[in-house]
């Protein structure tokens, strides 16, 4: 994925603050998760998330993601 635009970062940050679900597509798989934190891990942007039903935590790297959309 190309780097996120300013509008995409704003939407992602708002989703983190509000606890909104996001849809992430990575390598043909869709993940519906709740983002909890955006940080840098070993020089890569990492998105800490949790599954809305099970509460399982998942870390996704932004540069591995094909698309990110806020679920409204």
CHARMM-style PDB file with segment names, atoms N, HN, CA, C and O in Angstrom:
ATOM      1  N   UNK     1       0.851  -1.186   0.000  1.00  0.00      PROA
ATOM      2  CA  UNK     1       0.000   0.000   0.000  1.00  0.00      PROA
ATOM      3  C   UNK     1       0.886   1.235   0.000  1.00  0.00      PROA
ATOM      4  O   UNK     1       1.941   1.267   0.634  1.00  0.00      PROA
ATOM      5  N   UNK     2       0.444   2.224  -0.708  1.00  0.00      PROA
ATOM      6  HN  UNK     2      -0.412   2.198  -1.224  1.00  0.00      PROA
ATOM      7  CA  UNK     2       1.124   3.513  -0.638  1.00  0.00      PROA
ATOM      8  C   UNK     2       0.880   4.102   0.745  1.00  0.00      PROA
ATOM      9  O   UNK     2       0.007   3.642   1.481  1.00  0.00      PROA
ATOM     10  N   UNK     3       1.638   5.095   1.084  1.00  0.00      PROA
ATOM     11  HN  UNK     3       2.348   5.469   0.487  1.00  0.00      PROA
ATOM     12  CA  UNK     3       1.450   5.713   2.387  1.00  0.00      PROA
ATOM     13  C   UNK     3       0.044   6.280   2.509  1.00  0.00      PROA
ATOM     14  O   UNK     3      -0.572   6.672   1.518  1.00  0.00      PROA
ATOM     15  N   UNK     4      -0.449   6.316   3.734  1.00  0.00      PROA
ATOM     16  HN  UNK     4       0.052   5.997   4.539  1.00  0.00      PROA
ATOM     17  CA  UNK     4      -1.790   6.850   3.972  1.00  0.00      PROA
ATOM     18  C   UNK     4      -1.804   8.351   3.718  1.00  0.00      PROA
ATOM     19  O   UNK     4      -0.817   9.047   3.956  1.00  0.00      PROA
ATOM     20  N   UNK     5      -2.934   8.830   3.234  1.00  0.00      PROA
ATOM     21  HN  UNK     5      -3.736   8.264   3.041  1.00  0.00      PROA
ATOM     22  CA  UNK     5      -3.109  10.266   3.043  1.00  0.00      PROA
ATOM     23  C   UNK     5      -3.442  10.919   4.386  1.00  0.00      PROA
ATOM     24  O   UNK     5      -3.728  10.240   5.372  1.00  0.00      PROA
ATOM     25  N   UNK     6      -3.399  12.236   4.397  1.00  0.00      PROA
ATOM     26  HN  UNK     6      -3.168  12.788   3.596  1.00  0.00      PROA
ATOM     27  CA  UNK     6      -3.742  12.962   5.614  1.00  0.00      PROA
ATOM     28  C   UNK     6      -5.175  12.653   6.038  1.00  0.00      PROA
ATOM     29  O   UNK     6      -5.445  12.470   7.225  1.00  0.00      PROA
ATOM     30  N   UNK     7      -6.081  12.596   5.087  1.00  0.00      PROA
ATOM     31  HN  UNK     7      -5.862  12.745   4.123  1.00  0.00      PROA
ATOM     32  CA  UNK     7      -7.488  12.287   5.397  1.00  0.00      PROA
ATOM     33  C   UNK     7      -7.632  10.882   5.962  1.00  0.00      PROA
ATOM     34  O   UNK     7      -8.427  10.659   6.875  1.00  0.00      PROA
ATOM     35  N   UNK     8      -6.865   9.926   5.422  1.00  0.00      PROA
ATOM     36  HN  UNK     8      -6.219  10.107   4.681  1.00  0.00      PROA
ATOM     37  CA  UNK     8      -6.924   8.550   5.926  1.00  0.00      PROA
ATOM     38  C   UNK     8      -6.368   8.468   7.352  1.00  0.00      PROA
ATOM     39  O   UNK     8      -6.925   7.768   8.197  1.00  0.00      PROA
ATOM     40  N   UNK     9      -5.262   9.189   7.619  1.00  0.00      PROA
ATOM     41  HN  UNK     9      -4.809   9.758   6.932  1.00  0.00      PROA
ATOM     42  CA  UNK     9      -4.727   9.232   8.981  1.00  0.00      PROA
ATOM     43  C   UNK     9      -5.731   9.851   9.939  1.00  0.00      PROA
ATOM     44  O   UNK     9      -5.914   9.356  11.051  1.00  0.00      PROA
ATOM     45  N   UNK    10      -6.386  10.935   9.515  1.00  0.00      PROA
ATOM     46  HN  UNK    10      -6.237  11.337   8.612  1.00  0.00      PROA
ATOM     47  CA  UNK    10      -7.391  11.579  10.356  1.00  0.00      PROA
ATOM     48  C   UNK    10      -8.526  10.610  10.681  1.00  0.00      PROA
ATOM     49  O   UNK    10      -8.958  10.510  11.830  1.00  0.00      PROA
ATOM     50  N   UNK    11      -9.004   9.897   9.659  1.00  0.00      PROA
ATOM     51  HN  UNK    11      -8.653   9.979   8.726  1.00  0.00      PROA
ATOM     52  CA  UNK    11     -10.093   8.929   9.867  1.00  0.00      PROA
ATOM     53  C   UNK    11      -9.642   7.798  10.788  1.00  0.00      PROA
ATOM     54  O   UNK    11     -10.402   7.358  11.650  1.00  0.00      PROA
ATOM     55  N   UNK    12      -8.411   7.327  10.608  1.00  0.00      PROA
ATOM     56  HN  UNK    12      -7.793   7.684   9.907  1.00  0.00      PROA
ATOM     57  CA  UNK    12      -7.882   6.259  11.452  1.00  0.00      PROA
ATOM     58  C   UNK    12      -7.721   6.721  12.892  1.00  0.00      PROA
ATOM     59  O   UNK    12      -8.080   5.998  13.822  1.00  0.00      PROA
ATOM     60  N   UNK    13      -7.184   7.915  13.080  1.00  0.00      PROA
ATOM     61  HN  UNK    13      -6.892   8.502  12.324  1.00  0.00      PROA
ATOM     62  CA  UNK    13      -7.034   8.455  14.432  1.00  0.00      PROA
ATOM     63  C   UNK    13      -8.389   8.657  15.103  1.00  0.00      PROA
ATOM     64  O   UNK    13      -8.532   8.401  16.298  1.00  0.00      PROA
ATOM     65  N   UNK    14      -9.374   9.110  14.348  1.00  0.00      PROA
ATOM     66  HN  UNK    14      -9.258   9.318  13.377  1.00  0.00      PROA
ATOM     67  CA  UNK    14     -10.723   9.283  14.896  1.00  0.00      PROA
ATOM     68  C   UNK    14     -11.313   7.926  15.278  1.00  0.00      PROA
ATOM     69  O   UNK    14     -11.989   7.810  16.300  1.00  0.00      PROA
ATOM     70  N   UNK    15     -11.063   6.901  14.464  1.00  0.00      PROA
ATOM     71  HN  UNK    15     -10.514   6.995  13.633  1.00  0.00      PROA
ATOM     72  CA  UNK    15     -11.546   5.550  14.780  1.00  0.00      PROA
ATOM     73  C   UNK    15     -10.901   5.032  16.062  1.00  0.00      PROA
ATOM     74  O   UNK    15     -11.555   4.358  16.857  1.00  0.00      PROA
ATOM     75  N   UNK    16      -9.618   5.344  16.268  1.00  0.00      PROA
ATOM     76  HN  UNK    16      -9.086   5.891  15.623  1.00  0.00      PROA
ATOM     77  CA  UNK    16      -8.939   4.927  17.503  1.00  0.00      PROA
ATOM     78  C   UNK    16      -9.568   5.630  18.700  1.00  0.00      PROA
ATOM     79  O   UNK    16      -9.861   4.991  19.710  1.00  0.00      PROA
ATOM     80  N   UNK    17      -9.774   6.919  18.595  1.00  0.00      PROA
ATOM     81  HN  UNK    17      -9.536   7.438  17.774  1.00  0.00      PROA
ATOM     82  CA  UNK    17     -10.348   7.695  19.695  1.00  0.00      PROA
ATOM     83  C   UNK    17     -11.768   7.237  20.022  1.00  0.00      PROA
ATOM     84  O   UNK    17     -12.118   7.068  21.190  1.00  0.00      PROA
ATOM     85  N   UNK    18     -12.590   7.034  18.977  1.00  0.00      PROA
ATOM     86  HN  UNK    18     -12.305   7.171  18.028  1.00  0.00      PROA
ATOM     87  CA  UNK    18     -13.999   6.696  19.171  1.00  0.00      PROA
ATOM     88  C   UNK    18     -14.251   5.196  19.343  1.00  0.00      PROA
ATOM     89  O   UNK    18     -15.371   4.796  19.663  1.00  0.00      PROA
ATOM     90  N   UNK    19     -13.230   4.365  19.135  1.00  0.00      PROA
ATOM     91  HN  UNK    19     -12.321   4.690  18.875  1.00  0.00      PROA
ATOM     92  CA  UNK    19     -13.422   2.921  19.244  1.00  0.00      PROA
ATOM     93  C   UNK    19     -14.247   2.350  18.105  1.00  0.00      PROA
ATOM     94  O   UNK    19     -14.944   1.351  18.282  1.00  0.00      PROA
ATOM     95  N   UNK    20     -14.174   2.976  16.935  1.00  0.00      PROA
ATOM     96  HN  UNK    20     -13.608   3.788  16.792  1.00  0.00      PROA
ATOM     97  CA  UNK    20     -14.935   2.513  15.767  1.00  0.00      PROA
ATOM     98  C   UNK    20     -14.236   1.334  15.105  1.00  0.00      PROA
ATOM     99  O   UNK    20     -13.015   1.197  15.172  1.00  0.00      PROA
ATOM    100  N   UNK    21     -15.019   0.503  14.475  1.00  0.00      PROA
ATOM    101  HN  UNK    21     -16.011   0.614  14.421  1.00  0.00      PROA
ATOM    102  CA  UNK    21     -14.456  -0.621  13.723  1.00  0.00      PROA
ATOM    103  C   UNK    21     -13.867  -0.129  12.414  1.00  0.00      PROA
ATOM    104  O   UNK    21     -14.332   0.851  11.833  1.00  0.00      PROA
ATOM    105  N   UNK    22     -12.831  -0.830  11.959  1.00  0.00      PROA
ATOM    106  HN  UNK    22     -12.453  -1.627  12.431  1.00  0.00      PROA
ATOM    107  CA  UNK    22     -12.251  -0.558  10.656  1.00  0.00      PROA
ATOM    108  C   UNK    22     -12.155  -1.866   9.882  1.00  0.00      PROA
ATOM    109  O   UNK    22     -12.030  -2.944  10.465  1.00  0.00      PROA
ATOM    110  N   UNK    23     -12.217  -1.751   8.571  1.00  0.00      PROA
ATOM    111  HN  UNK    23     -12.319  -0.876   8.098  1.00  0.00      PROA
ATOM    112  CA  UNK    23     -12.040  -2.901   7.681  1.00  0.00      PROA
ATOM    113  C   UNK    23     -10.656  -2.770   7.060  1.00  0.00      PROA
ATOM    114  O   UNK    23     -10.336  -1.760   6.434  1.00  0.00      PROA
ATOM    115  N   UNK    24      -9.848  -3.795   7.239  1.00  0.00      PROA
ATOM    116  HN  UNK    24     -10.108  -4.615   7.747  1.00  0.00      PROA
ATOM    117  CA  UNK    24      -8.498  -3.812   6.679  1.00  0.00      PROA
ATOM    118  C   UNK    24      -8.412  -4.976   5.714  1.00  0.00      PROA
ATOM    119  O   UNK    24      -8.766  -6.104   6.057  1.00  0.00      PROA
ATOM    120  N   UNK    25      -7.941  -4.705   4.508  1.00  0.00      PROA
ATOM    121  HN  UNK    25      -7.653  -3.789   4.229  1.00  0.00      PROA
ATOM    122  CA  UNK    25      -7.695  -5.758   3.526  1.00  0.00      PROA
ATOM    123  C   UNK    25      -6.190  -5.949   3.419  1.00  0.00      PROA
ATOM    124  O   UNK    25      -5.444  -5.001   3.170  1.00  0.00      PROA
ATOM    125  N   UNK    26      -5.757  -7.197   3.611  1.00  0.00      PROA
ATOM    126  HN  UNK    26      -6.363  -7.966   3.813  1.00  0.00      PROA
ATOM    127  CA  UNK    26      -4.341  -7.531   3.503  1.00  0.00      PROA
ATOM    128  C   UNK    26      -4.207  -8.872   2.819  1.00  0.00      PROA
ATOM    129  O   UNK    26      -4.714  -9.882   3.308  1.00  0.00      PROA
ATOM    130  N   UNK    27      -3.525  -8.883   1.686  1.00  0.00      PROA
ATOM    131  HN  UNK    27      -3.114  -8.063   1.288  1.00  0.00      PROA
ATOM    132  CA  UNK    27      -3.289 -10.111   0.919  1.00  0.00      PROA
ATOM    133  C   UNK    27      -4.567 -10.907   0.666  1.00  0.00      PROA
ATOM    134  O   UNK    27      -4.581 -12.130   0.806  1.00  0.00      PROA
ATOM    135  N   UNK    28      -5.630 -10.215   0.296  1.00  0.00      PROA
ATOM    136  HN  UNK    28      -5.619  -9.222   0.181  1.00  0.00      PROA
ATOM    137  CA  UNK    28      -6.884 -10.877  -0.051  1.00  0.00      PROA
ATOM    138  C   UNK    28      -7.766 -11.253   1.119  1.00  0.00      PROA
ATOM    139  O   UNK    28      -8.820 -11.857   0.922  1.00  0.00      PROA
ATOM    140  N   UNK    29      -7.364 -10.912   2.333  1.00  0.00      PROA
ATOM    141  HN  UNK    29      -6.507 -10.421   2.493  1.00  0.00      PROA
ATOM    142  CA  UNK    29      -8.146 -11.237   3.524  1.00  0.00      PROA
ATOM    143  C   UNK    29      -8.665  -9.953   4.147  1.00  0.00      PROA
ATOM    144  O   UNK    29      -7.938  -8.968   4.267  1.00  0.00      PROA
ATOM    145  N   UNK    30      -9.933  -9.977   4.542  1.00  0.00      PROA
ATOM    146  HN  UNK    30     -10.524 -10.777   4.444  1.00  0.00      PROA
ATOM    147  CA  UNK    30     -10.525  -8.817   5.207  1.00  0.00      PROA
ATOM    148  C   UNK    30     -10.526  -9.043   6.708  1.00  0.00      PROA
ATOM    149  O   UNK    30     -10.930 -10.102   7.188  1.00  0.00      PROA
ATOM    150  N   UNK    31     -10.073  -8.043   7.442  1.00  0.00      PROA
ATOM    151  HN  UNK    31      -9.745  -7.182   7.053  1.00  0.00      PROA
ATOM    152  CA  UNK    31     -10.107  -8.065   8.897  1.00  0.00      PROA
ATOM    153  C   UNK    31     -11.021  -6.935   9.349  1.00  0.00      PROA
ATOM    154  O   UNK    31     -10.836  -5.788   8.942  1.00  0.00      PROA
ATOM    155  N   UNK    32     -12.001  -7.247  10.183  1.00  0.00      PROA
ATOM    156  HN  UNK    32     -12.151  -8.179  10.513  1.00  0.00      PROA
ATOM    157  CA  UNK    32     -12.822  -6.212  10.819  1.00  0.00      PROA
ATOM    158  C   UNK    32     -12.349  -6.160  12.261  1.00  0.00      PROA
ATOM    159  O   UNK    32     -12.537  -7.110  13.021  1.00  0.00      PROA
ATOM    160  N   UNK    33     -11.732  -5.042  12.633  1.00  0.00      PROA
ATOM    161  HN  UNK    33     -11.579  -4.270  12.015  1.00  0.00      PROA
ATOM    162  CA  UNK    33     -11.112  -4.928  13.943  1.00  0.00      PROA
ATOM    163  C   UNK    33     -11.367  -3.550  14.527  1.00  0.00      PROA
ATOM    164  O   UNK    33     -11.835  -2.645  13.837  1.00  0.00      PROA
ATOM    165  N   UNK    34     -11.054  -3.405  15.795  1.00  0.00      PROA
ATOM    166  HN  UNK    34     -10.674  -4.141  16.355  1.00  0.00      PROA
ATOM    167  CA  UNK    34     -11.131  -2.113  16.467  1.00  0.00      PROA
ATOM    168  C   UNK    34      -9.693  -1.664  16.736  1.00  0.00      PROA
ATOM    169  O   UNK    34      -8.975  -2.326  17.486  1.00  0.00      PROA
ATOM    170  N   UNK    35      -9.263  -0.556  16.141  1.00  0.00      PROA
ATOM    171  HN  UNK    35      -9.846  -0.018  15.532  1.00  0.00      PROA
ATOM    172  CA  UNK    35      -7.894  -0.093  16.363  1.00  0.00      PROA
ATOM    173  C   UNK    35      -7.743   0.496  17.764  1.00  0.00      PROA
ATOM    174  O   UNK    35      -8.633   1.190  18.253  1.00  0.00      PROA
ATOM    175  N   UNK    36      -6.615   0.214  18.399  1.00  0.00      PROA
ATOM    176  HN  UNK    36      -5.892  -0.350  18.001  1.00  0.00      PROA
ATOM    177  CA  UNK    36      -6.378   0.748  19.739  1.00  0.00      PROA
ATOM    178  C   UNK    36      -5.171   1.679  19.802  1.00  0.00      PROA
ATOM    179  O   UNK    36      -5.094   2.542  20.677  1.00  0.00      PROA
ATOM    180  N   UNK    37      -4.222   1.503  18.868  1.00  0.00      PROA
ATOM    181  HN  UNK    37      -4.284   0.802  18.157  1.00  0.00      PROA
ATOM    182  CA  UNK    37      -3.010   2.321  18.921  1.00  0.00      PROA
ATOM    183  C   UNK    37      -2.288   2.272  17.580  1.00  0.00      PROA
ATOM    184  O   UNK    37      -2.266   1.236  16.916  1.00  0.00      PROA
ATOM    185  N   UNK    38      -1.704   3.386  17.190  1.00  0.00      PROA
ATOM    186  HN  UNK    38      -1.722   4.228  17.729  1.00  0.00      PROA
ATOM    187  CA  UNK    38      -0.848   3.473  16.016  1.00  0.00      PROA
ATOM    188  C   UNK    38       0.530   3.864  16.522  1.00  0.00      PROA
ATOM    189  O   UNK    38       0.678   4.898  17.173  1.00  0.00      PROA
ATOM    190  N   UNK    39       1.546   3.048  16.231  1.00  0.00      PROA
ATOM    191  HN  UNK    39       1.426   2.207  15.702  1.00  0.00      PROA
ATOM    192  CA  UNK    39       2.883   3.316  16.747  1.00  0.00      PROA
ATOM    193  C   UNK    39       3.941   2.878  15.744  1.00  0.00      PROA
ATOM    194  O   UNK    39       3.626   2.329  14.688  1.00  0.00      PROA
ATOM    195  N   UNK    40       5.186   3.126  16.085  1.00  0.00      PROA
ATOM    196  HN  UNK    40       5.442   3.572  16.942  1.00  0.00      PROA
ATOM    197  CA  UNK    40       6.312   2.697  15.269  1.00  0.00      PROA
ATOM    198  C   UNK    40       6.983   1.524  15.984  1.00  0.00      PROA
ATOM    199  O   UNK    40       7.367   1.632  17.148  1.00  0.00      PROA
ATOM    200  N   UNK    41       7.117   0.402  15.273  1.00  0.00      PROA
ATOM    201  HN  UNK    41       6.805   0.314  14.327  1.00  0.00      PROA
ATOM    202  CA  UNK    41       7.780  -0.786  15.806  1.00  0.00      PROA
ATOM    203  C   UNK    41       8.876  -1.168  14.825  1.00  0.00      PROA
ATOM    204  O   UNK    41       8.603  -1.501  13.672  1.00  0.00      PROA
ATOM    205  N   UNK    42      10.109  -1.118  15.287  1.00  0.00      PROA
ATOM    206  HN  UNK    42      10.331  -0.847  16.224  1.00  0.00      PROA
ATOM    207  CA  UNK    42      11.263  -1.445  14.456  1.00  0.00      PROA
ATOM    208  C   UNK    42      11.249  -0.684  13.125  1.00  0.00      PROA
ATOM    209  O   UNK    42      11.535  -1.247  12.068  1.00  0.00      PROA
ATOM    210  N   UNK    43      10.912   0.604  13.202  1.00  0.00      PROA
ATOM    211  HN  UNK    43      10.681   1.061  14.060  1.00  0.00      PROA
ATOM    212  CA  UNK    43      10.928   1.456  12.018  1.00  0.00      PROA
ATOM    213  C   UNK    43       9.726   1.328  11.099  1.00  0.00      PROA
ATOM    214  O   UNK    43       9.712   1.928  10.024  1.00  0.00      PROA
ATOM    215  N   UNK    44       8.714   0.558  11.496  1.00  0.00      PROA
ATOM    216  HN  UNK    44       8.726   0.071  12.369  1.00  0.00      PROA
ATOM    217  CA  UNK    44       7.504   0.381  10.681  1.00  0.00      PROA
ATOM    218  C   UNK    44       6.289   0.840  11.474  1.00  0.00      PROA
ATOM    219  O   UNK    44       6.228   0.664  12.691  1.00  0.00      PROA
ATOM    220  N   UNK    45       5.312   1.436  10.768  1.00  0.00      PROA
ATOM    221  HN  UNK    45       5.361   1.579   9.779  1.00  0.00      PROA
ATOM    222  CA  UNK    45       4.071   1.833  11.435  1.00  0.00      PROA
ATOM    223  C   UNK    45       3.258   0.588  11.742  1.00  0.00      PROA
ATOM    224  O   UNK    45       2.942  -0.200  10.851  1.00  0.00      PROA
ATOM    225  N   UNK    46       2.926   0.422  13.005  1.00  0.00      PROA
ATOM    226  HN  UNK    46       3.183   1.062  13.729  1.00  0.00      PROA
ATOM    227  CA  UNK    46       2.162  -0.741  13.446  1.00  0.00      PROA
ATOM    228  C   UNK    46       0.826  -0.276  14.012  1.00  0.00      PROA
ATOM    229  O   UNK    46       0.754   0.701  14.757  1.00  0.00      PROA
ATOM    230  N   UNK    47      -0.209  -0.983  13.648  1.00  0.00      PROA
ATOM    231  HN  UNK    47      -0.151  -1.776  13.042  1.00  0.00      PROA
ATOM    232  CA  UNK    47      -1.545  -0.686  14.120  1.00  0.00      PROA
ATOM    233  C   UNK    47      -1.965  -1.803  15.074  1.00  0.00      PROA
ATOM    234  O   UNK    47      -2.192  -2.938  14.654  1.00  0.00      PROA
ATOM    235  N   UNK    48      -2.063  -1.470  16.351  1.00  0.00      PROA
ATOM    236  HN  UNK    48      -1.878  -0.548  16.692  1.00  0.00      PROA
ATOM    237  CA  UNK    48      -2.523  -2.433  17.345  1.00  0.00      PROA
ATOM    238  C   UNK    48      -4.042  -2.454  17.293  1.00  0.00      PROA
ATOM    239  O   UNK    48      -4.686  -1.406  17.346  1.00  0.00      PROA
ATOM    240  N   UNK    49      -4.612  -3.645  17.190  1.00  0.00      PROA
ATOM    241  HN  UNK    49      -4.090  -4.496  17.147  1.00  0.00      PROA
ATOM    242  CA  UNK    49      -6.065  -3.788  17.065  1.00  0.00      PROA
ATOM    243  C   UNK    49      -6.559  -4.905  17.966  1.00  0.00      PROA
ATOM    244  O   UNK    49      -5.778  -5.688  18.506  1.00  0.00      PROA
ATOM    245  N   UNK    50      -7.886  -4.960  18.115  1.00  0.00      PROA
ATOM    246  HN  UNK    50      -8.521  -4.325  17.677  1.00  0.00      PROA
ATOM    247  CA  UNK    50      -8.481  -6.116  18.792  1.00  0.00      PROA
ATOM    248  C   UNK    50      -9.747  -6.521  18.048  1.00  0.00      PROA
ATOM    249  O   UNK    50     -10.438  -5.693  17.455  1.00  0.00      PROA
ATOM    250  N   UNK    51     -10.024  -7.801  18.097  1.00  0.00      PROA
ATOM    251  HN  UNK    51      -9.463  -8.474  18.578  1.00  0.00      PROA
ATOM    252  CA  UNK    51     -11.201  -8.345  17.430  1.00  0.00      PROA
ATOM    253  C   UNK    51     -12.436  -7.918  18.222  1.00  0.00      PROA
ATOM    254  O   UNK    51     -12.441  -8.051  19.446  1.00  0.00      PROA
ATOM    255  N   UNK    52     -13.477  -7.411  17.570  1.00  0.00      PROA
ATOM    256  HN  UNK    52     -13.473  -7.303  16.576  1.00  0.00      PROA
ATOM    257  CA  UNK    52     -14.639  -6.894  18.297  1.00  0.00      PROA
ATOM    258  C   UNK    52     -15.438  -7.943  19.059  1.00  0.00      PROA
ATOM    259  O   UNK    52     -16.125  -7.609  20.024  1.00  0.00      PROA
ATOM    260  N   UNK    53     -15.361  -9.195  18.650  1.00  0.00      PROA
ATOM    261  HN  UNK    53     -14.802  -9.467  17.866  1.00  0.00      PROA
ATOM    262  CA  UNK    53     -16.143 -10.230  19.319  1.00  0.00      PROA
ATOM    263  C   UNK    53     -15.333 -10.986  20.364  1.00  0.00      PROA
ATOM    264  O   UNK    53     -15.788 -11.175  21.492  1.00  0.00      PROA
ATOM    265  N   UNK    54     -14.132 -11.416  19.989  1.00  0.00      PROA
ATOM    266  HN  UNK    54     -13.763 -11.262  19.072  1.00  0.00      PROA
ATOM    267  CA  UNK    54     -13.325 -12.245  20.883  1.00  0.00      PROA
ATOM    268  C   UNK    54     -12.401 -11.448  21.781  1.00  0.00      PROA
ATOM    269  O   UNK    54     -11.996 -11.932  22.838  1.00  0.00      PROA
ATOM    270  N   UNK    55     -12.058 -10.219  21.374  1.00  0.00      PROA
ATOM    271  HN  UNK    55     -12.387  -9.825  20.516  1.00  0.00      PROA
ATOM    272  CA  UNK    55     -11.126  -9.411  22.137  1.00  0.00      PROA
ATOM    273  C   UNK    55      -9.665  -9.760  21.886  1.00  0.00      PROA
ATOM    274  O   UNK    55      -8.774  -9.171  22.498  1.00  0.00      PROA
ATOM    275  N   UNK    56      -9.409 -10.720  20.983  1.00  0.00      PROA
ATOM    276  HN  UNK    56     -10.133 -11.198  20.486  1.00  0.00      PROA
ATOM    277  CA  UNK    56      -8.034 -11.095  20.652  1.00  0.00      PROA
ATOM    278  C   UNK    56      -7.305  -9.902  20.050  1.00  0.00      PROA
ATOM    279  O   UNK    56      -7.865  -9.139  19.263  1.00  0.00      PROA
ATOM    280  N   UNK    57      -6.029  -9.760  20.444  1.00  0.00      PROA
ATOM    281  HN  UNK    57      -5.574 -10.380  21.083  1.00  0.00      PROA
ATOM    282  CA  UNK    57      -5.227  -8.662  19.926  1.00  0.00      PROA
ATOM    283  C   UNK    57      -4.483  -9.081  18.670  1.00  0.00      PROA
ATOM    284  O   UNK    57      -4.069 -10.233  18.533  1.00  0.00      PROA
ATOM    285  N   UNK    58      -4.317  -8.127  17.750  1.00  0.00      PROA
ATOM    286  HN  UNK    58      -4.653  -7.192  17.861  1.00  0.00      PROA
ATOM    287  CA  UNK    58      -3.642  -8.375  16.484  1.00  0.00      PROA
ATOM    288  C   UNK    58      -2.884  -7.113  16.110  1.00  0.00      PROA
ATOM    289  O   UNK    58      -3.437  -6.015  16.163  1.00  0.00      PROA
ATOM    290  N   UNK    59      -1.619  -7.267  15.732  1.00  0.00      PROA
ATOM    291  HN  UNK    59      -1.170  -8.159  15.689  1.00  0.00      PROA
ATOM    292  CA  UNK    59      -0.827  -6.138  15.255  1.00  0.00      PROA
ATOM    293  C   UNK    59      -0.670  -6.256  13.753  1.00  0.00      PROA
ATOM    294  O   UNK    59      -0.202  -7.275  13.245  1.00  0.00      PROA
ATOM    295  N   UNK    60      -1.062  -5.215  13.049  1.00  0.00      PROA
ATOM    296  HN  UNK    60      -1.442  -4.387  13.462  1.00  0.00      PROA
ATOM    297  CA  UNK    60      -0.945  -5.167  11.599  1.00  0.00      PROA
ATOM    298  C   UNK    60      -0.017  -4.018  11.224  1.00  0.00      PROA
ATOM    299  O   UNK    60      -0.110  -2.926  11.785  1.00  0.00      PROA
ATOM    300  N   UNK    61       0.871  -4.268  10.280  1.00  0.00      PROA
ATOM    301  HN  UNK    61       0.946  -5.155   9.825  1.00  0.00      PROA
ATOM    302  CA  UNK    61       1.790  -3.239   9.823  1.00  0.00      PROA
ATOM    303  C   UNK    61       1.167  -2.514   8.638  1.00  0.00      PROA
ATOM    304  O   UNK    61       0.689  -3.142   7.693  1.00  0.00      PROA
ATOM    305  N   UNK    62       1.178  -1.189   8.697  1.00  0.00      PROA
ATOM    306  HN  UNK    62       1.566  -0.679   9.465  1.00  0.00      PROA
ATOM    307  CA  UNK    62       0.518  -0.372   7.696  1.00  0.00      PROA
ATOM    308  C   UNK    62       1.078  -0.638   6.301  1.00  0.00      PROA
ATOM    309  O   UNK    62       0.330  -0.607   5.324  1.00  0.00      PROA
ATOM    310  N   UNK    63       2.374  -0.899   6.192  1.00  0.00      PROA
ATOM    311  HN  UNK    63       2.982  -0.925   6.986  1.00  0.00      PROA
ATOM    312  CA  UNK    63       2.944  -1.125   4.862  1.00  0.00      PROA
ATOM    313  C   UNK    63       2.578  -2.486   4.269  1.00  0.00      PROA
ATOM    314  O   UNK    63       2.841  -2.728   3.091  1.00  0.00      PROA
ATOM    315  N   UNK    64       1.981  -3.375   5.055  1.00  0.00      PROA
ATOM    316  HN  UNK    64       1.767  -3.179   6.012  1.00  0.00      PROA
ATOM    317  CA  UNK    64       1.494  -4.674   4.561  1.00  0.00      PROA
ATOM    318  C   UNK    64       0.031  -4.621   4.129  1.00  0.00      PROA
ATOM    319  O   UNK    64      -0.467  -5.553   3.498  1.00  0.00      PROA
ATOM    320  N   UNK    65      -0.649  -3.544   4.463  1.00  0.00      PROA
ATOM    321  HN  UNK    65      -0.245  -2.787   4.975  1.00  0.00      PROA
ATOM    322  CA  UNK    65      -2.093  -3.425   4.264  1.00  0.00      PROA
ATOM    323  C   UNK    65      -2.396  -2.917   2.859  1.00  0.00      PROA
ATOM    324  O   UNK    65      -1.717  -2.020   2.359  1.00  0.00      PROA
ATOM    325  N   UNK    66      -3.414  -3.490   2.227  1.00  0.00      PROA
ATOM    326  HN  UNK    66      -3.965  -4.219   2.633  1.00  0.00      PROA
ATOM    327  CA  UNK    66      -3.856  -3.027   0.908  1.00  0.00      PROA
ATOM    328  C   UNK    66      -4.789  -1.830   1.037  1.00  0.00      PROA
ATOM    329  O   UNK    66      -4.588  -0.822   0.360  1.00  0.00      PROA
ATOM    330  N   UNK    67      -5.803  -1.922   1.890  1.00  0.00      PROA
ATOM    331  HN  UNK    67      -5.967  -2.741   2.439  1.00  0.00      PROA
ATOM    332  CA  UNK    67      -6.728  -0.798   2.118  1.00  0.00      PROA
ATOM    333  C   UNK    67      -7.179  -0.772   3.572  1.00  0.00      PROA
ATOM    334  O   UNK    67      -7.218  -1.801   4.246  1.00  0.00      PROA
ATOM    335  N   UNK    68      -7.514   0.416   4.035  1.00  0.00      PROA
ATOM    336  HN  UNK    68      -7.482   1.252   3.487  1.00  0.00      PROA
ATOM    337  CA  UNK    68      -8.085   0.609   5.362  1.00  0.00      PROA
ATOM    338  C   UNK    68      -9.307   1.497   5.191  1.00  0.00      PROA
ATOM    339  O   UNK    68      -9.218   2.577   4.606  1.00  0.00      PROA
ATOM    340  N   UNK    69     -10.455   1.043   5.704  1.00  0.00      PROA
ATOM    341  HN  UNK    69     -10.528   0.167   6.180  1.00  0.00      PROA
ATOM    342  CA  UNK    69     -11.689   1.819   5.629  1.00  0.00      PROA
ATOM    343  C   UNK    69     -12.357   1.800   7.000  1.00  0.00      PROA
ATOM    344  O   UNK    69     -12.427   0.756   7.649  1.00  0.00      PROA
ATOM    345  N   UNK    70     -12.848   2.960   7.437  1.00  0.00      PROA
ATOM    346  HN  UNK    70     -12.791   3.808   6.910  1.00  0.00      PROA
ATOM    347  CA  UNK    70     -13.595   3.036   8.679  1.00  0.00      PROA
ATOM    348  C   UNK    70     -15.004   2.529   8.408  1.00  0.00      PROA
ATOM    349  O   UNK    70     -15.640   2.948   7.441  1.00  0.00      PROA
ATOM    350  N   UNK    71     -15.495   1.628   9.256  1.00  0.00      PROA
ATOM    351  HN  UNK    71     -14.978   1.288  10.041  1.00  0.00      PROA
ATOM    352  CA  UNK    71     -16.849   1.087   9.124  1.00  0.00      PROA
ATOM    353  C   UNK    71     -17.786   2.048   9.850  1.00  0.00      PROA
ATOM    354  O   UNK    71     -17.650   2.270  11.053  1.00  0.00      PROA
ATOM    355  N   UNK    72     -18.719   2.605   9.123  1.00  0.00      PROA
ATOM    356  HN  UNK    72     -18.829   2.425   8.145  1.00  0.00      PROA
ATOM    357  CA  UNK    72     -19.641   3.576   9.721  1.00  0.00      PROA
ATOM    358  C   UNK    72     -20.990   2.973   9.950  1.00  0.00      PROA
ATOM    359  OT1 UNK    72     -21.891   3.648  10.447  1.00  0.00      PROA
TER     360      UNK     72
END
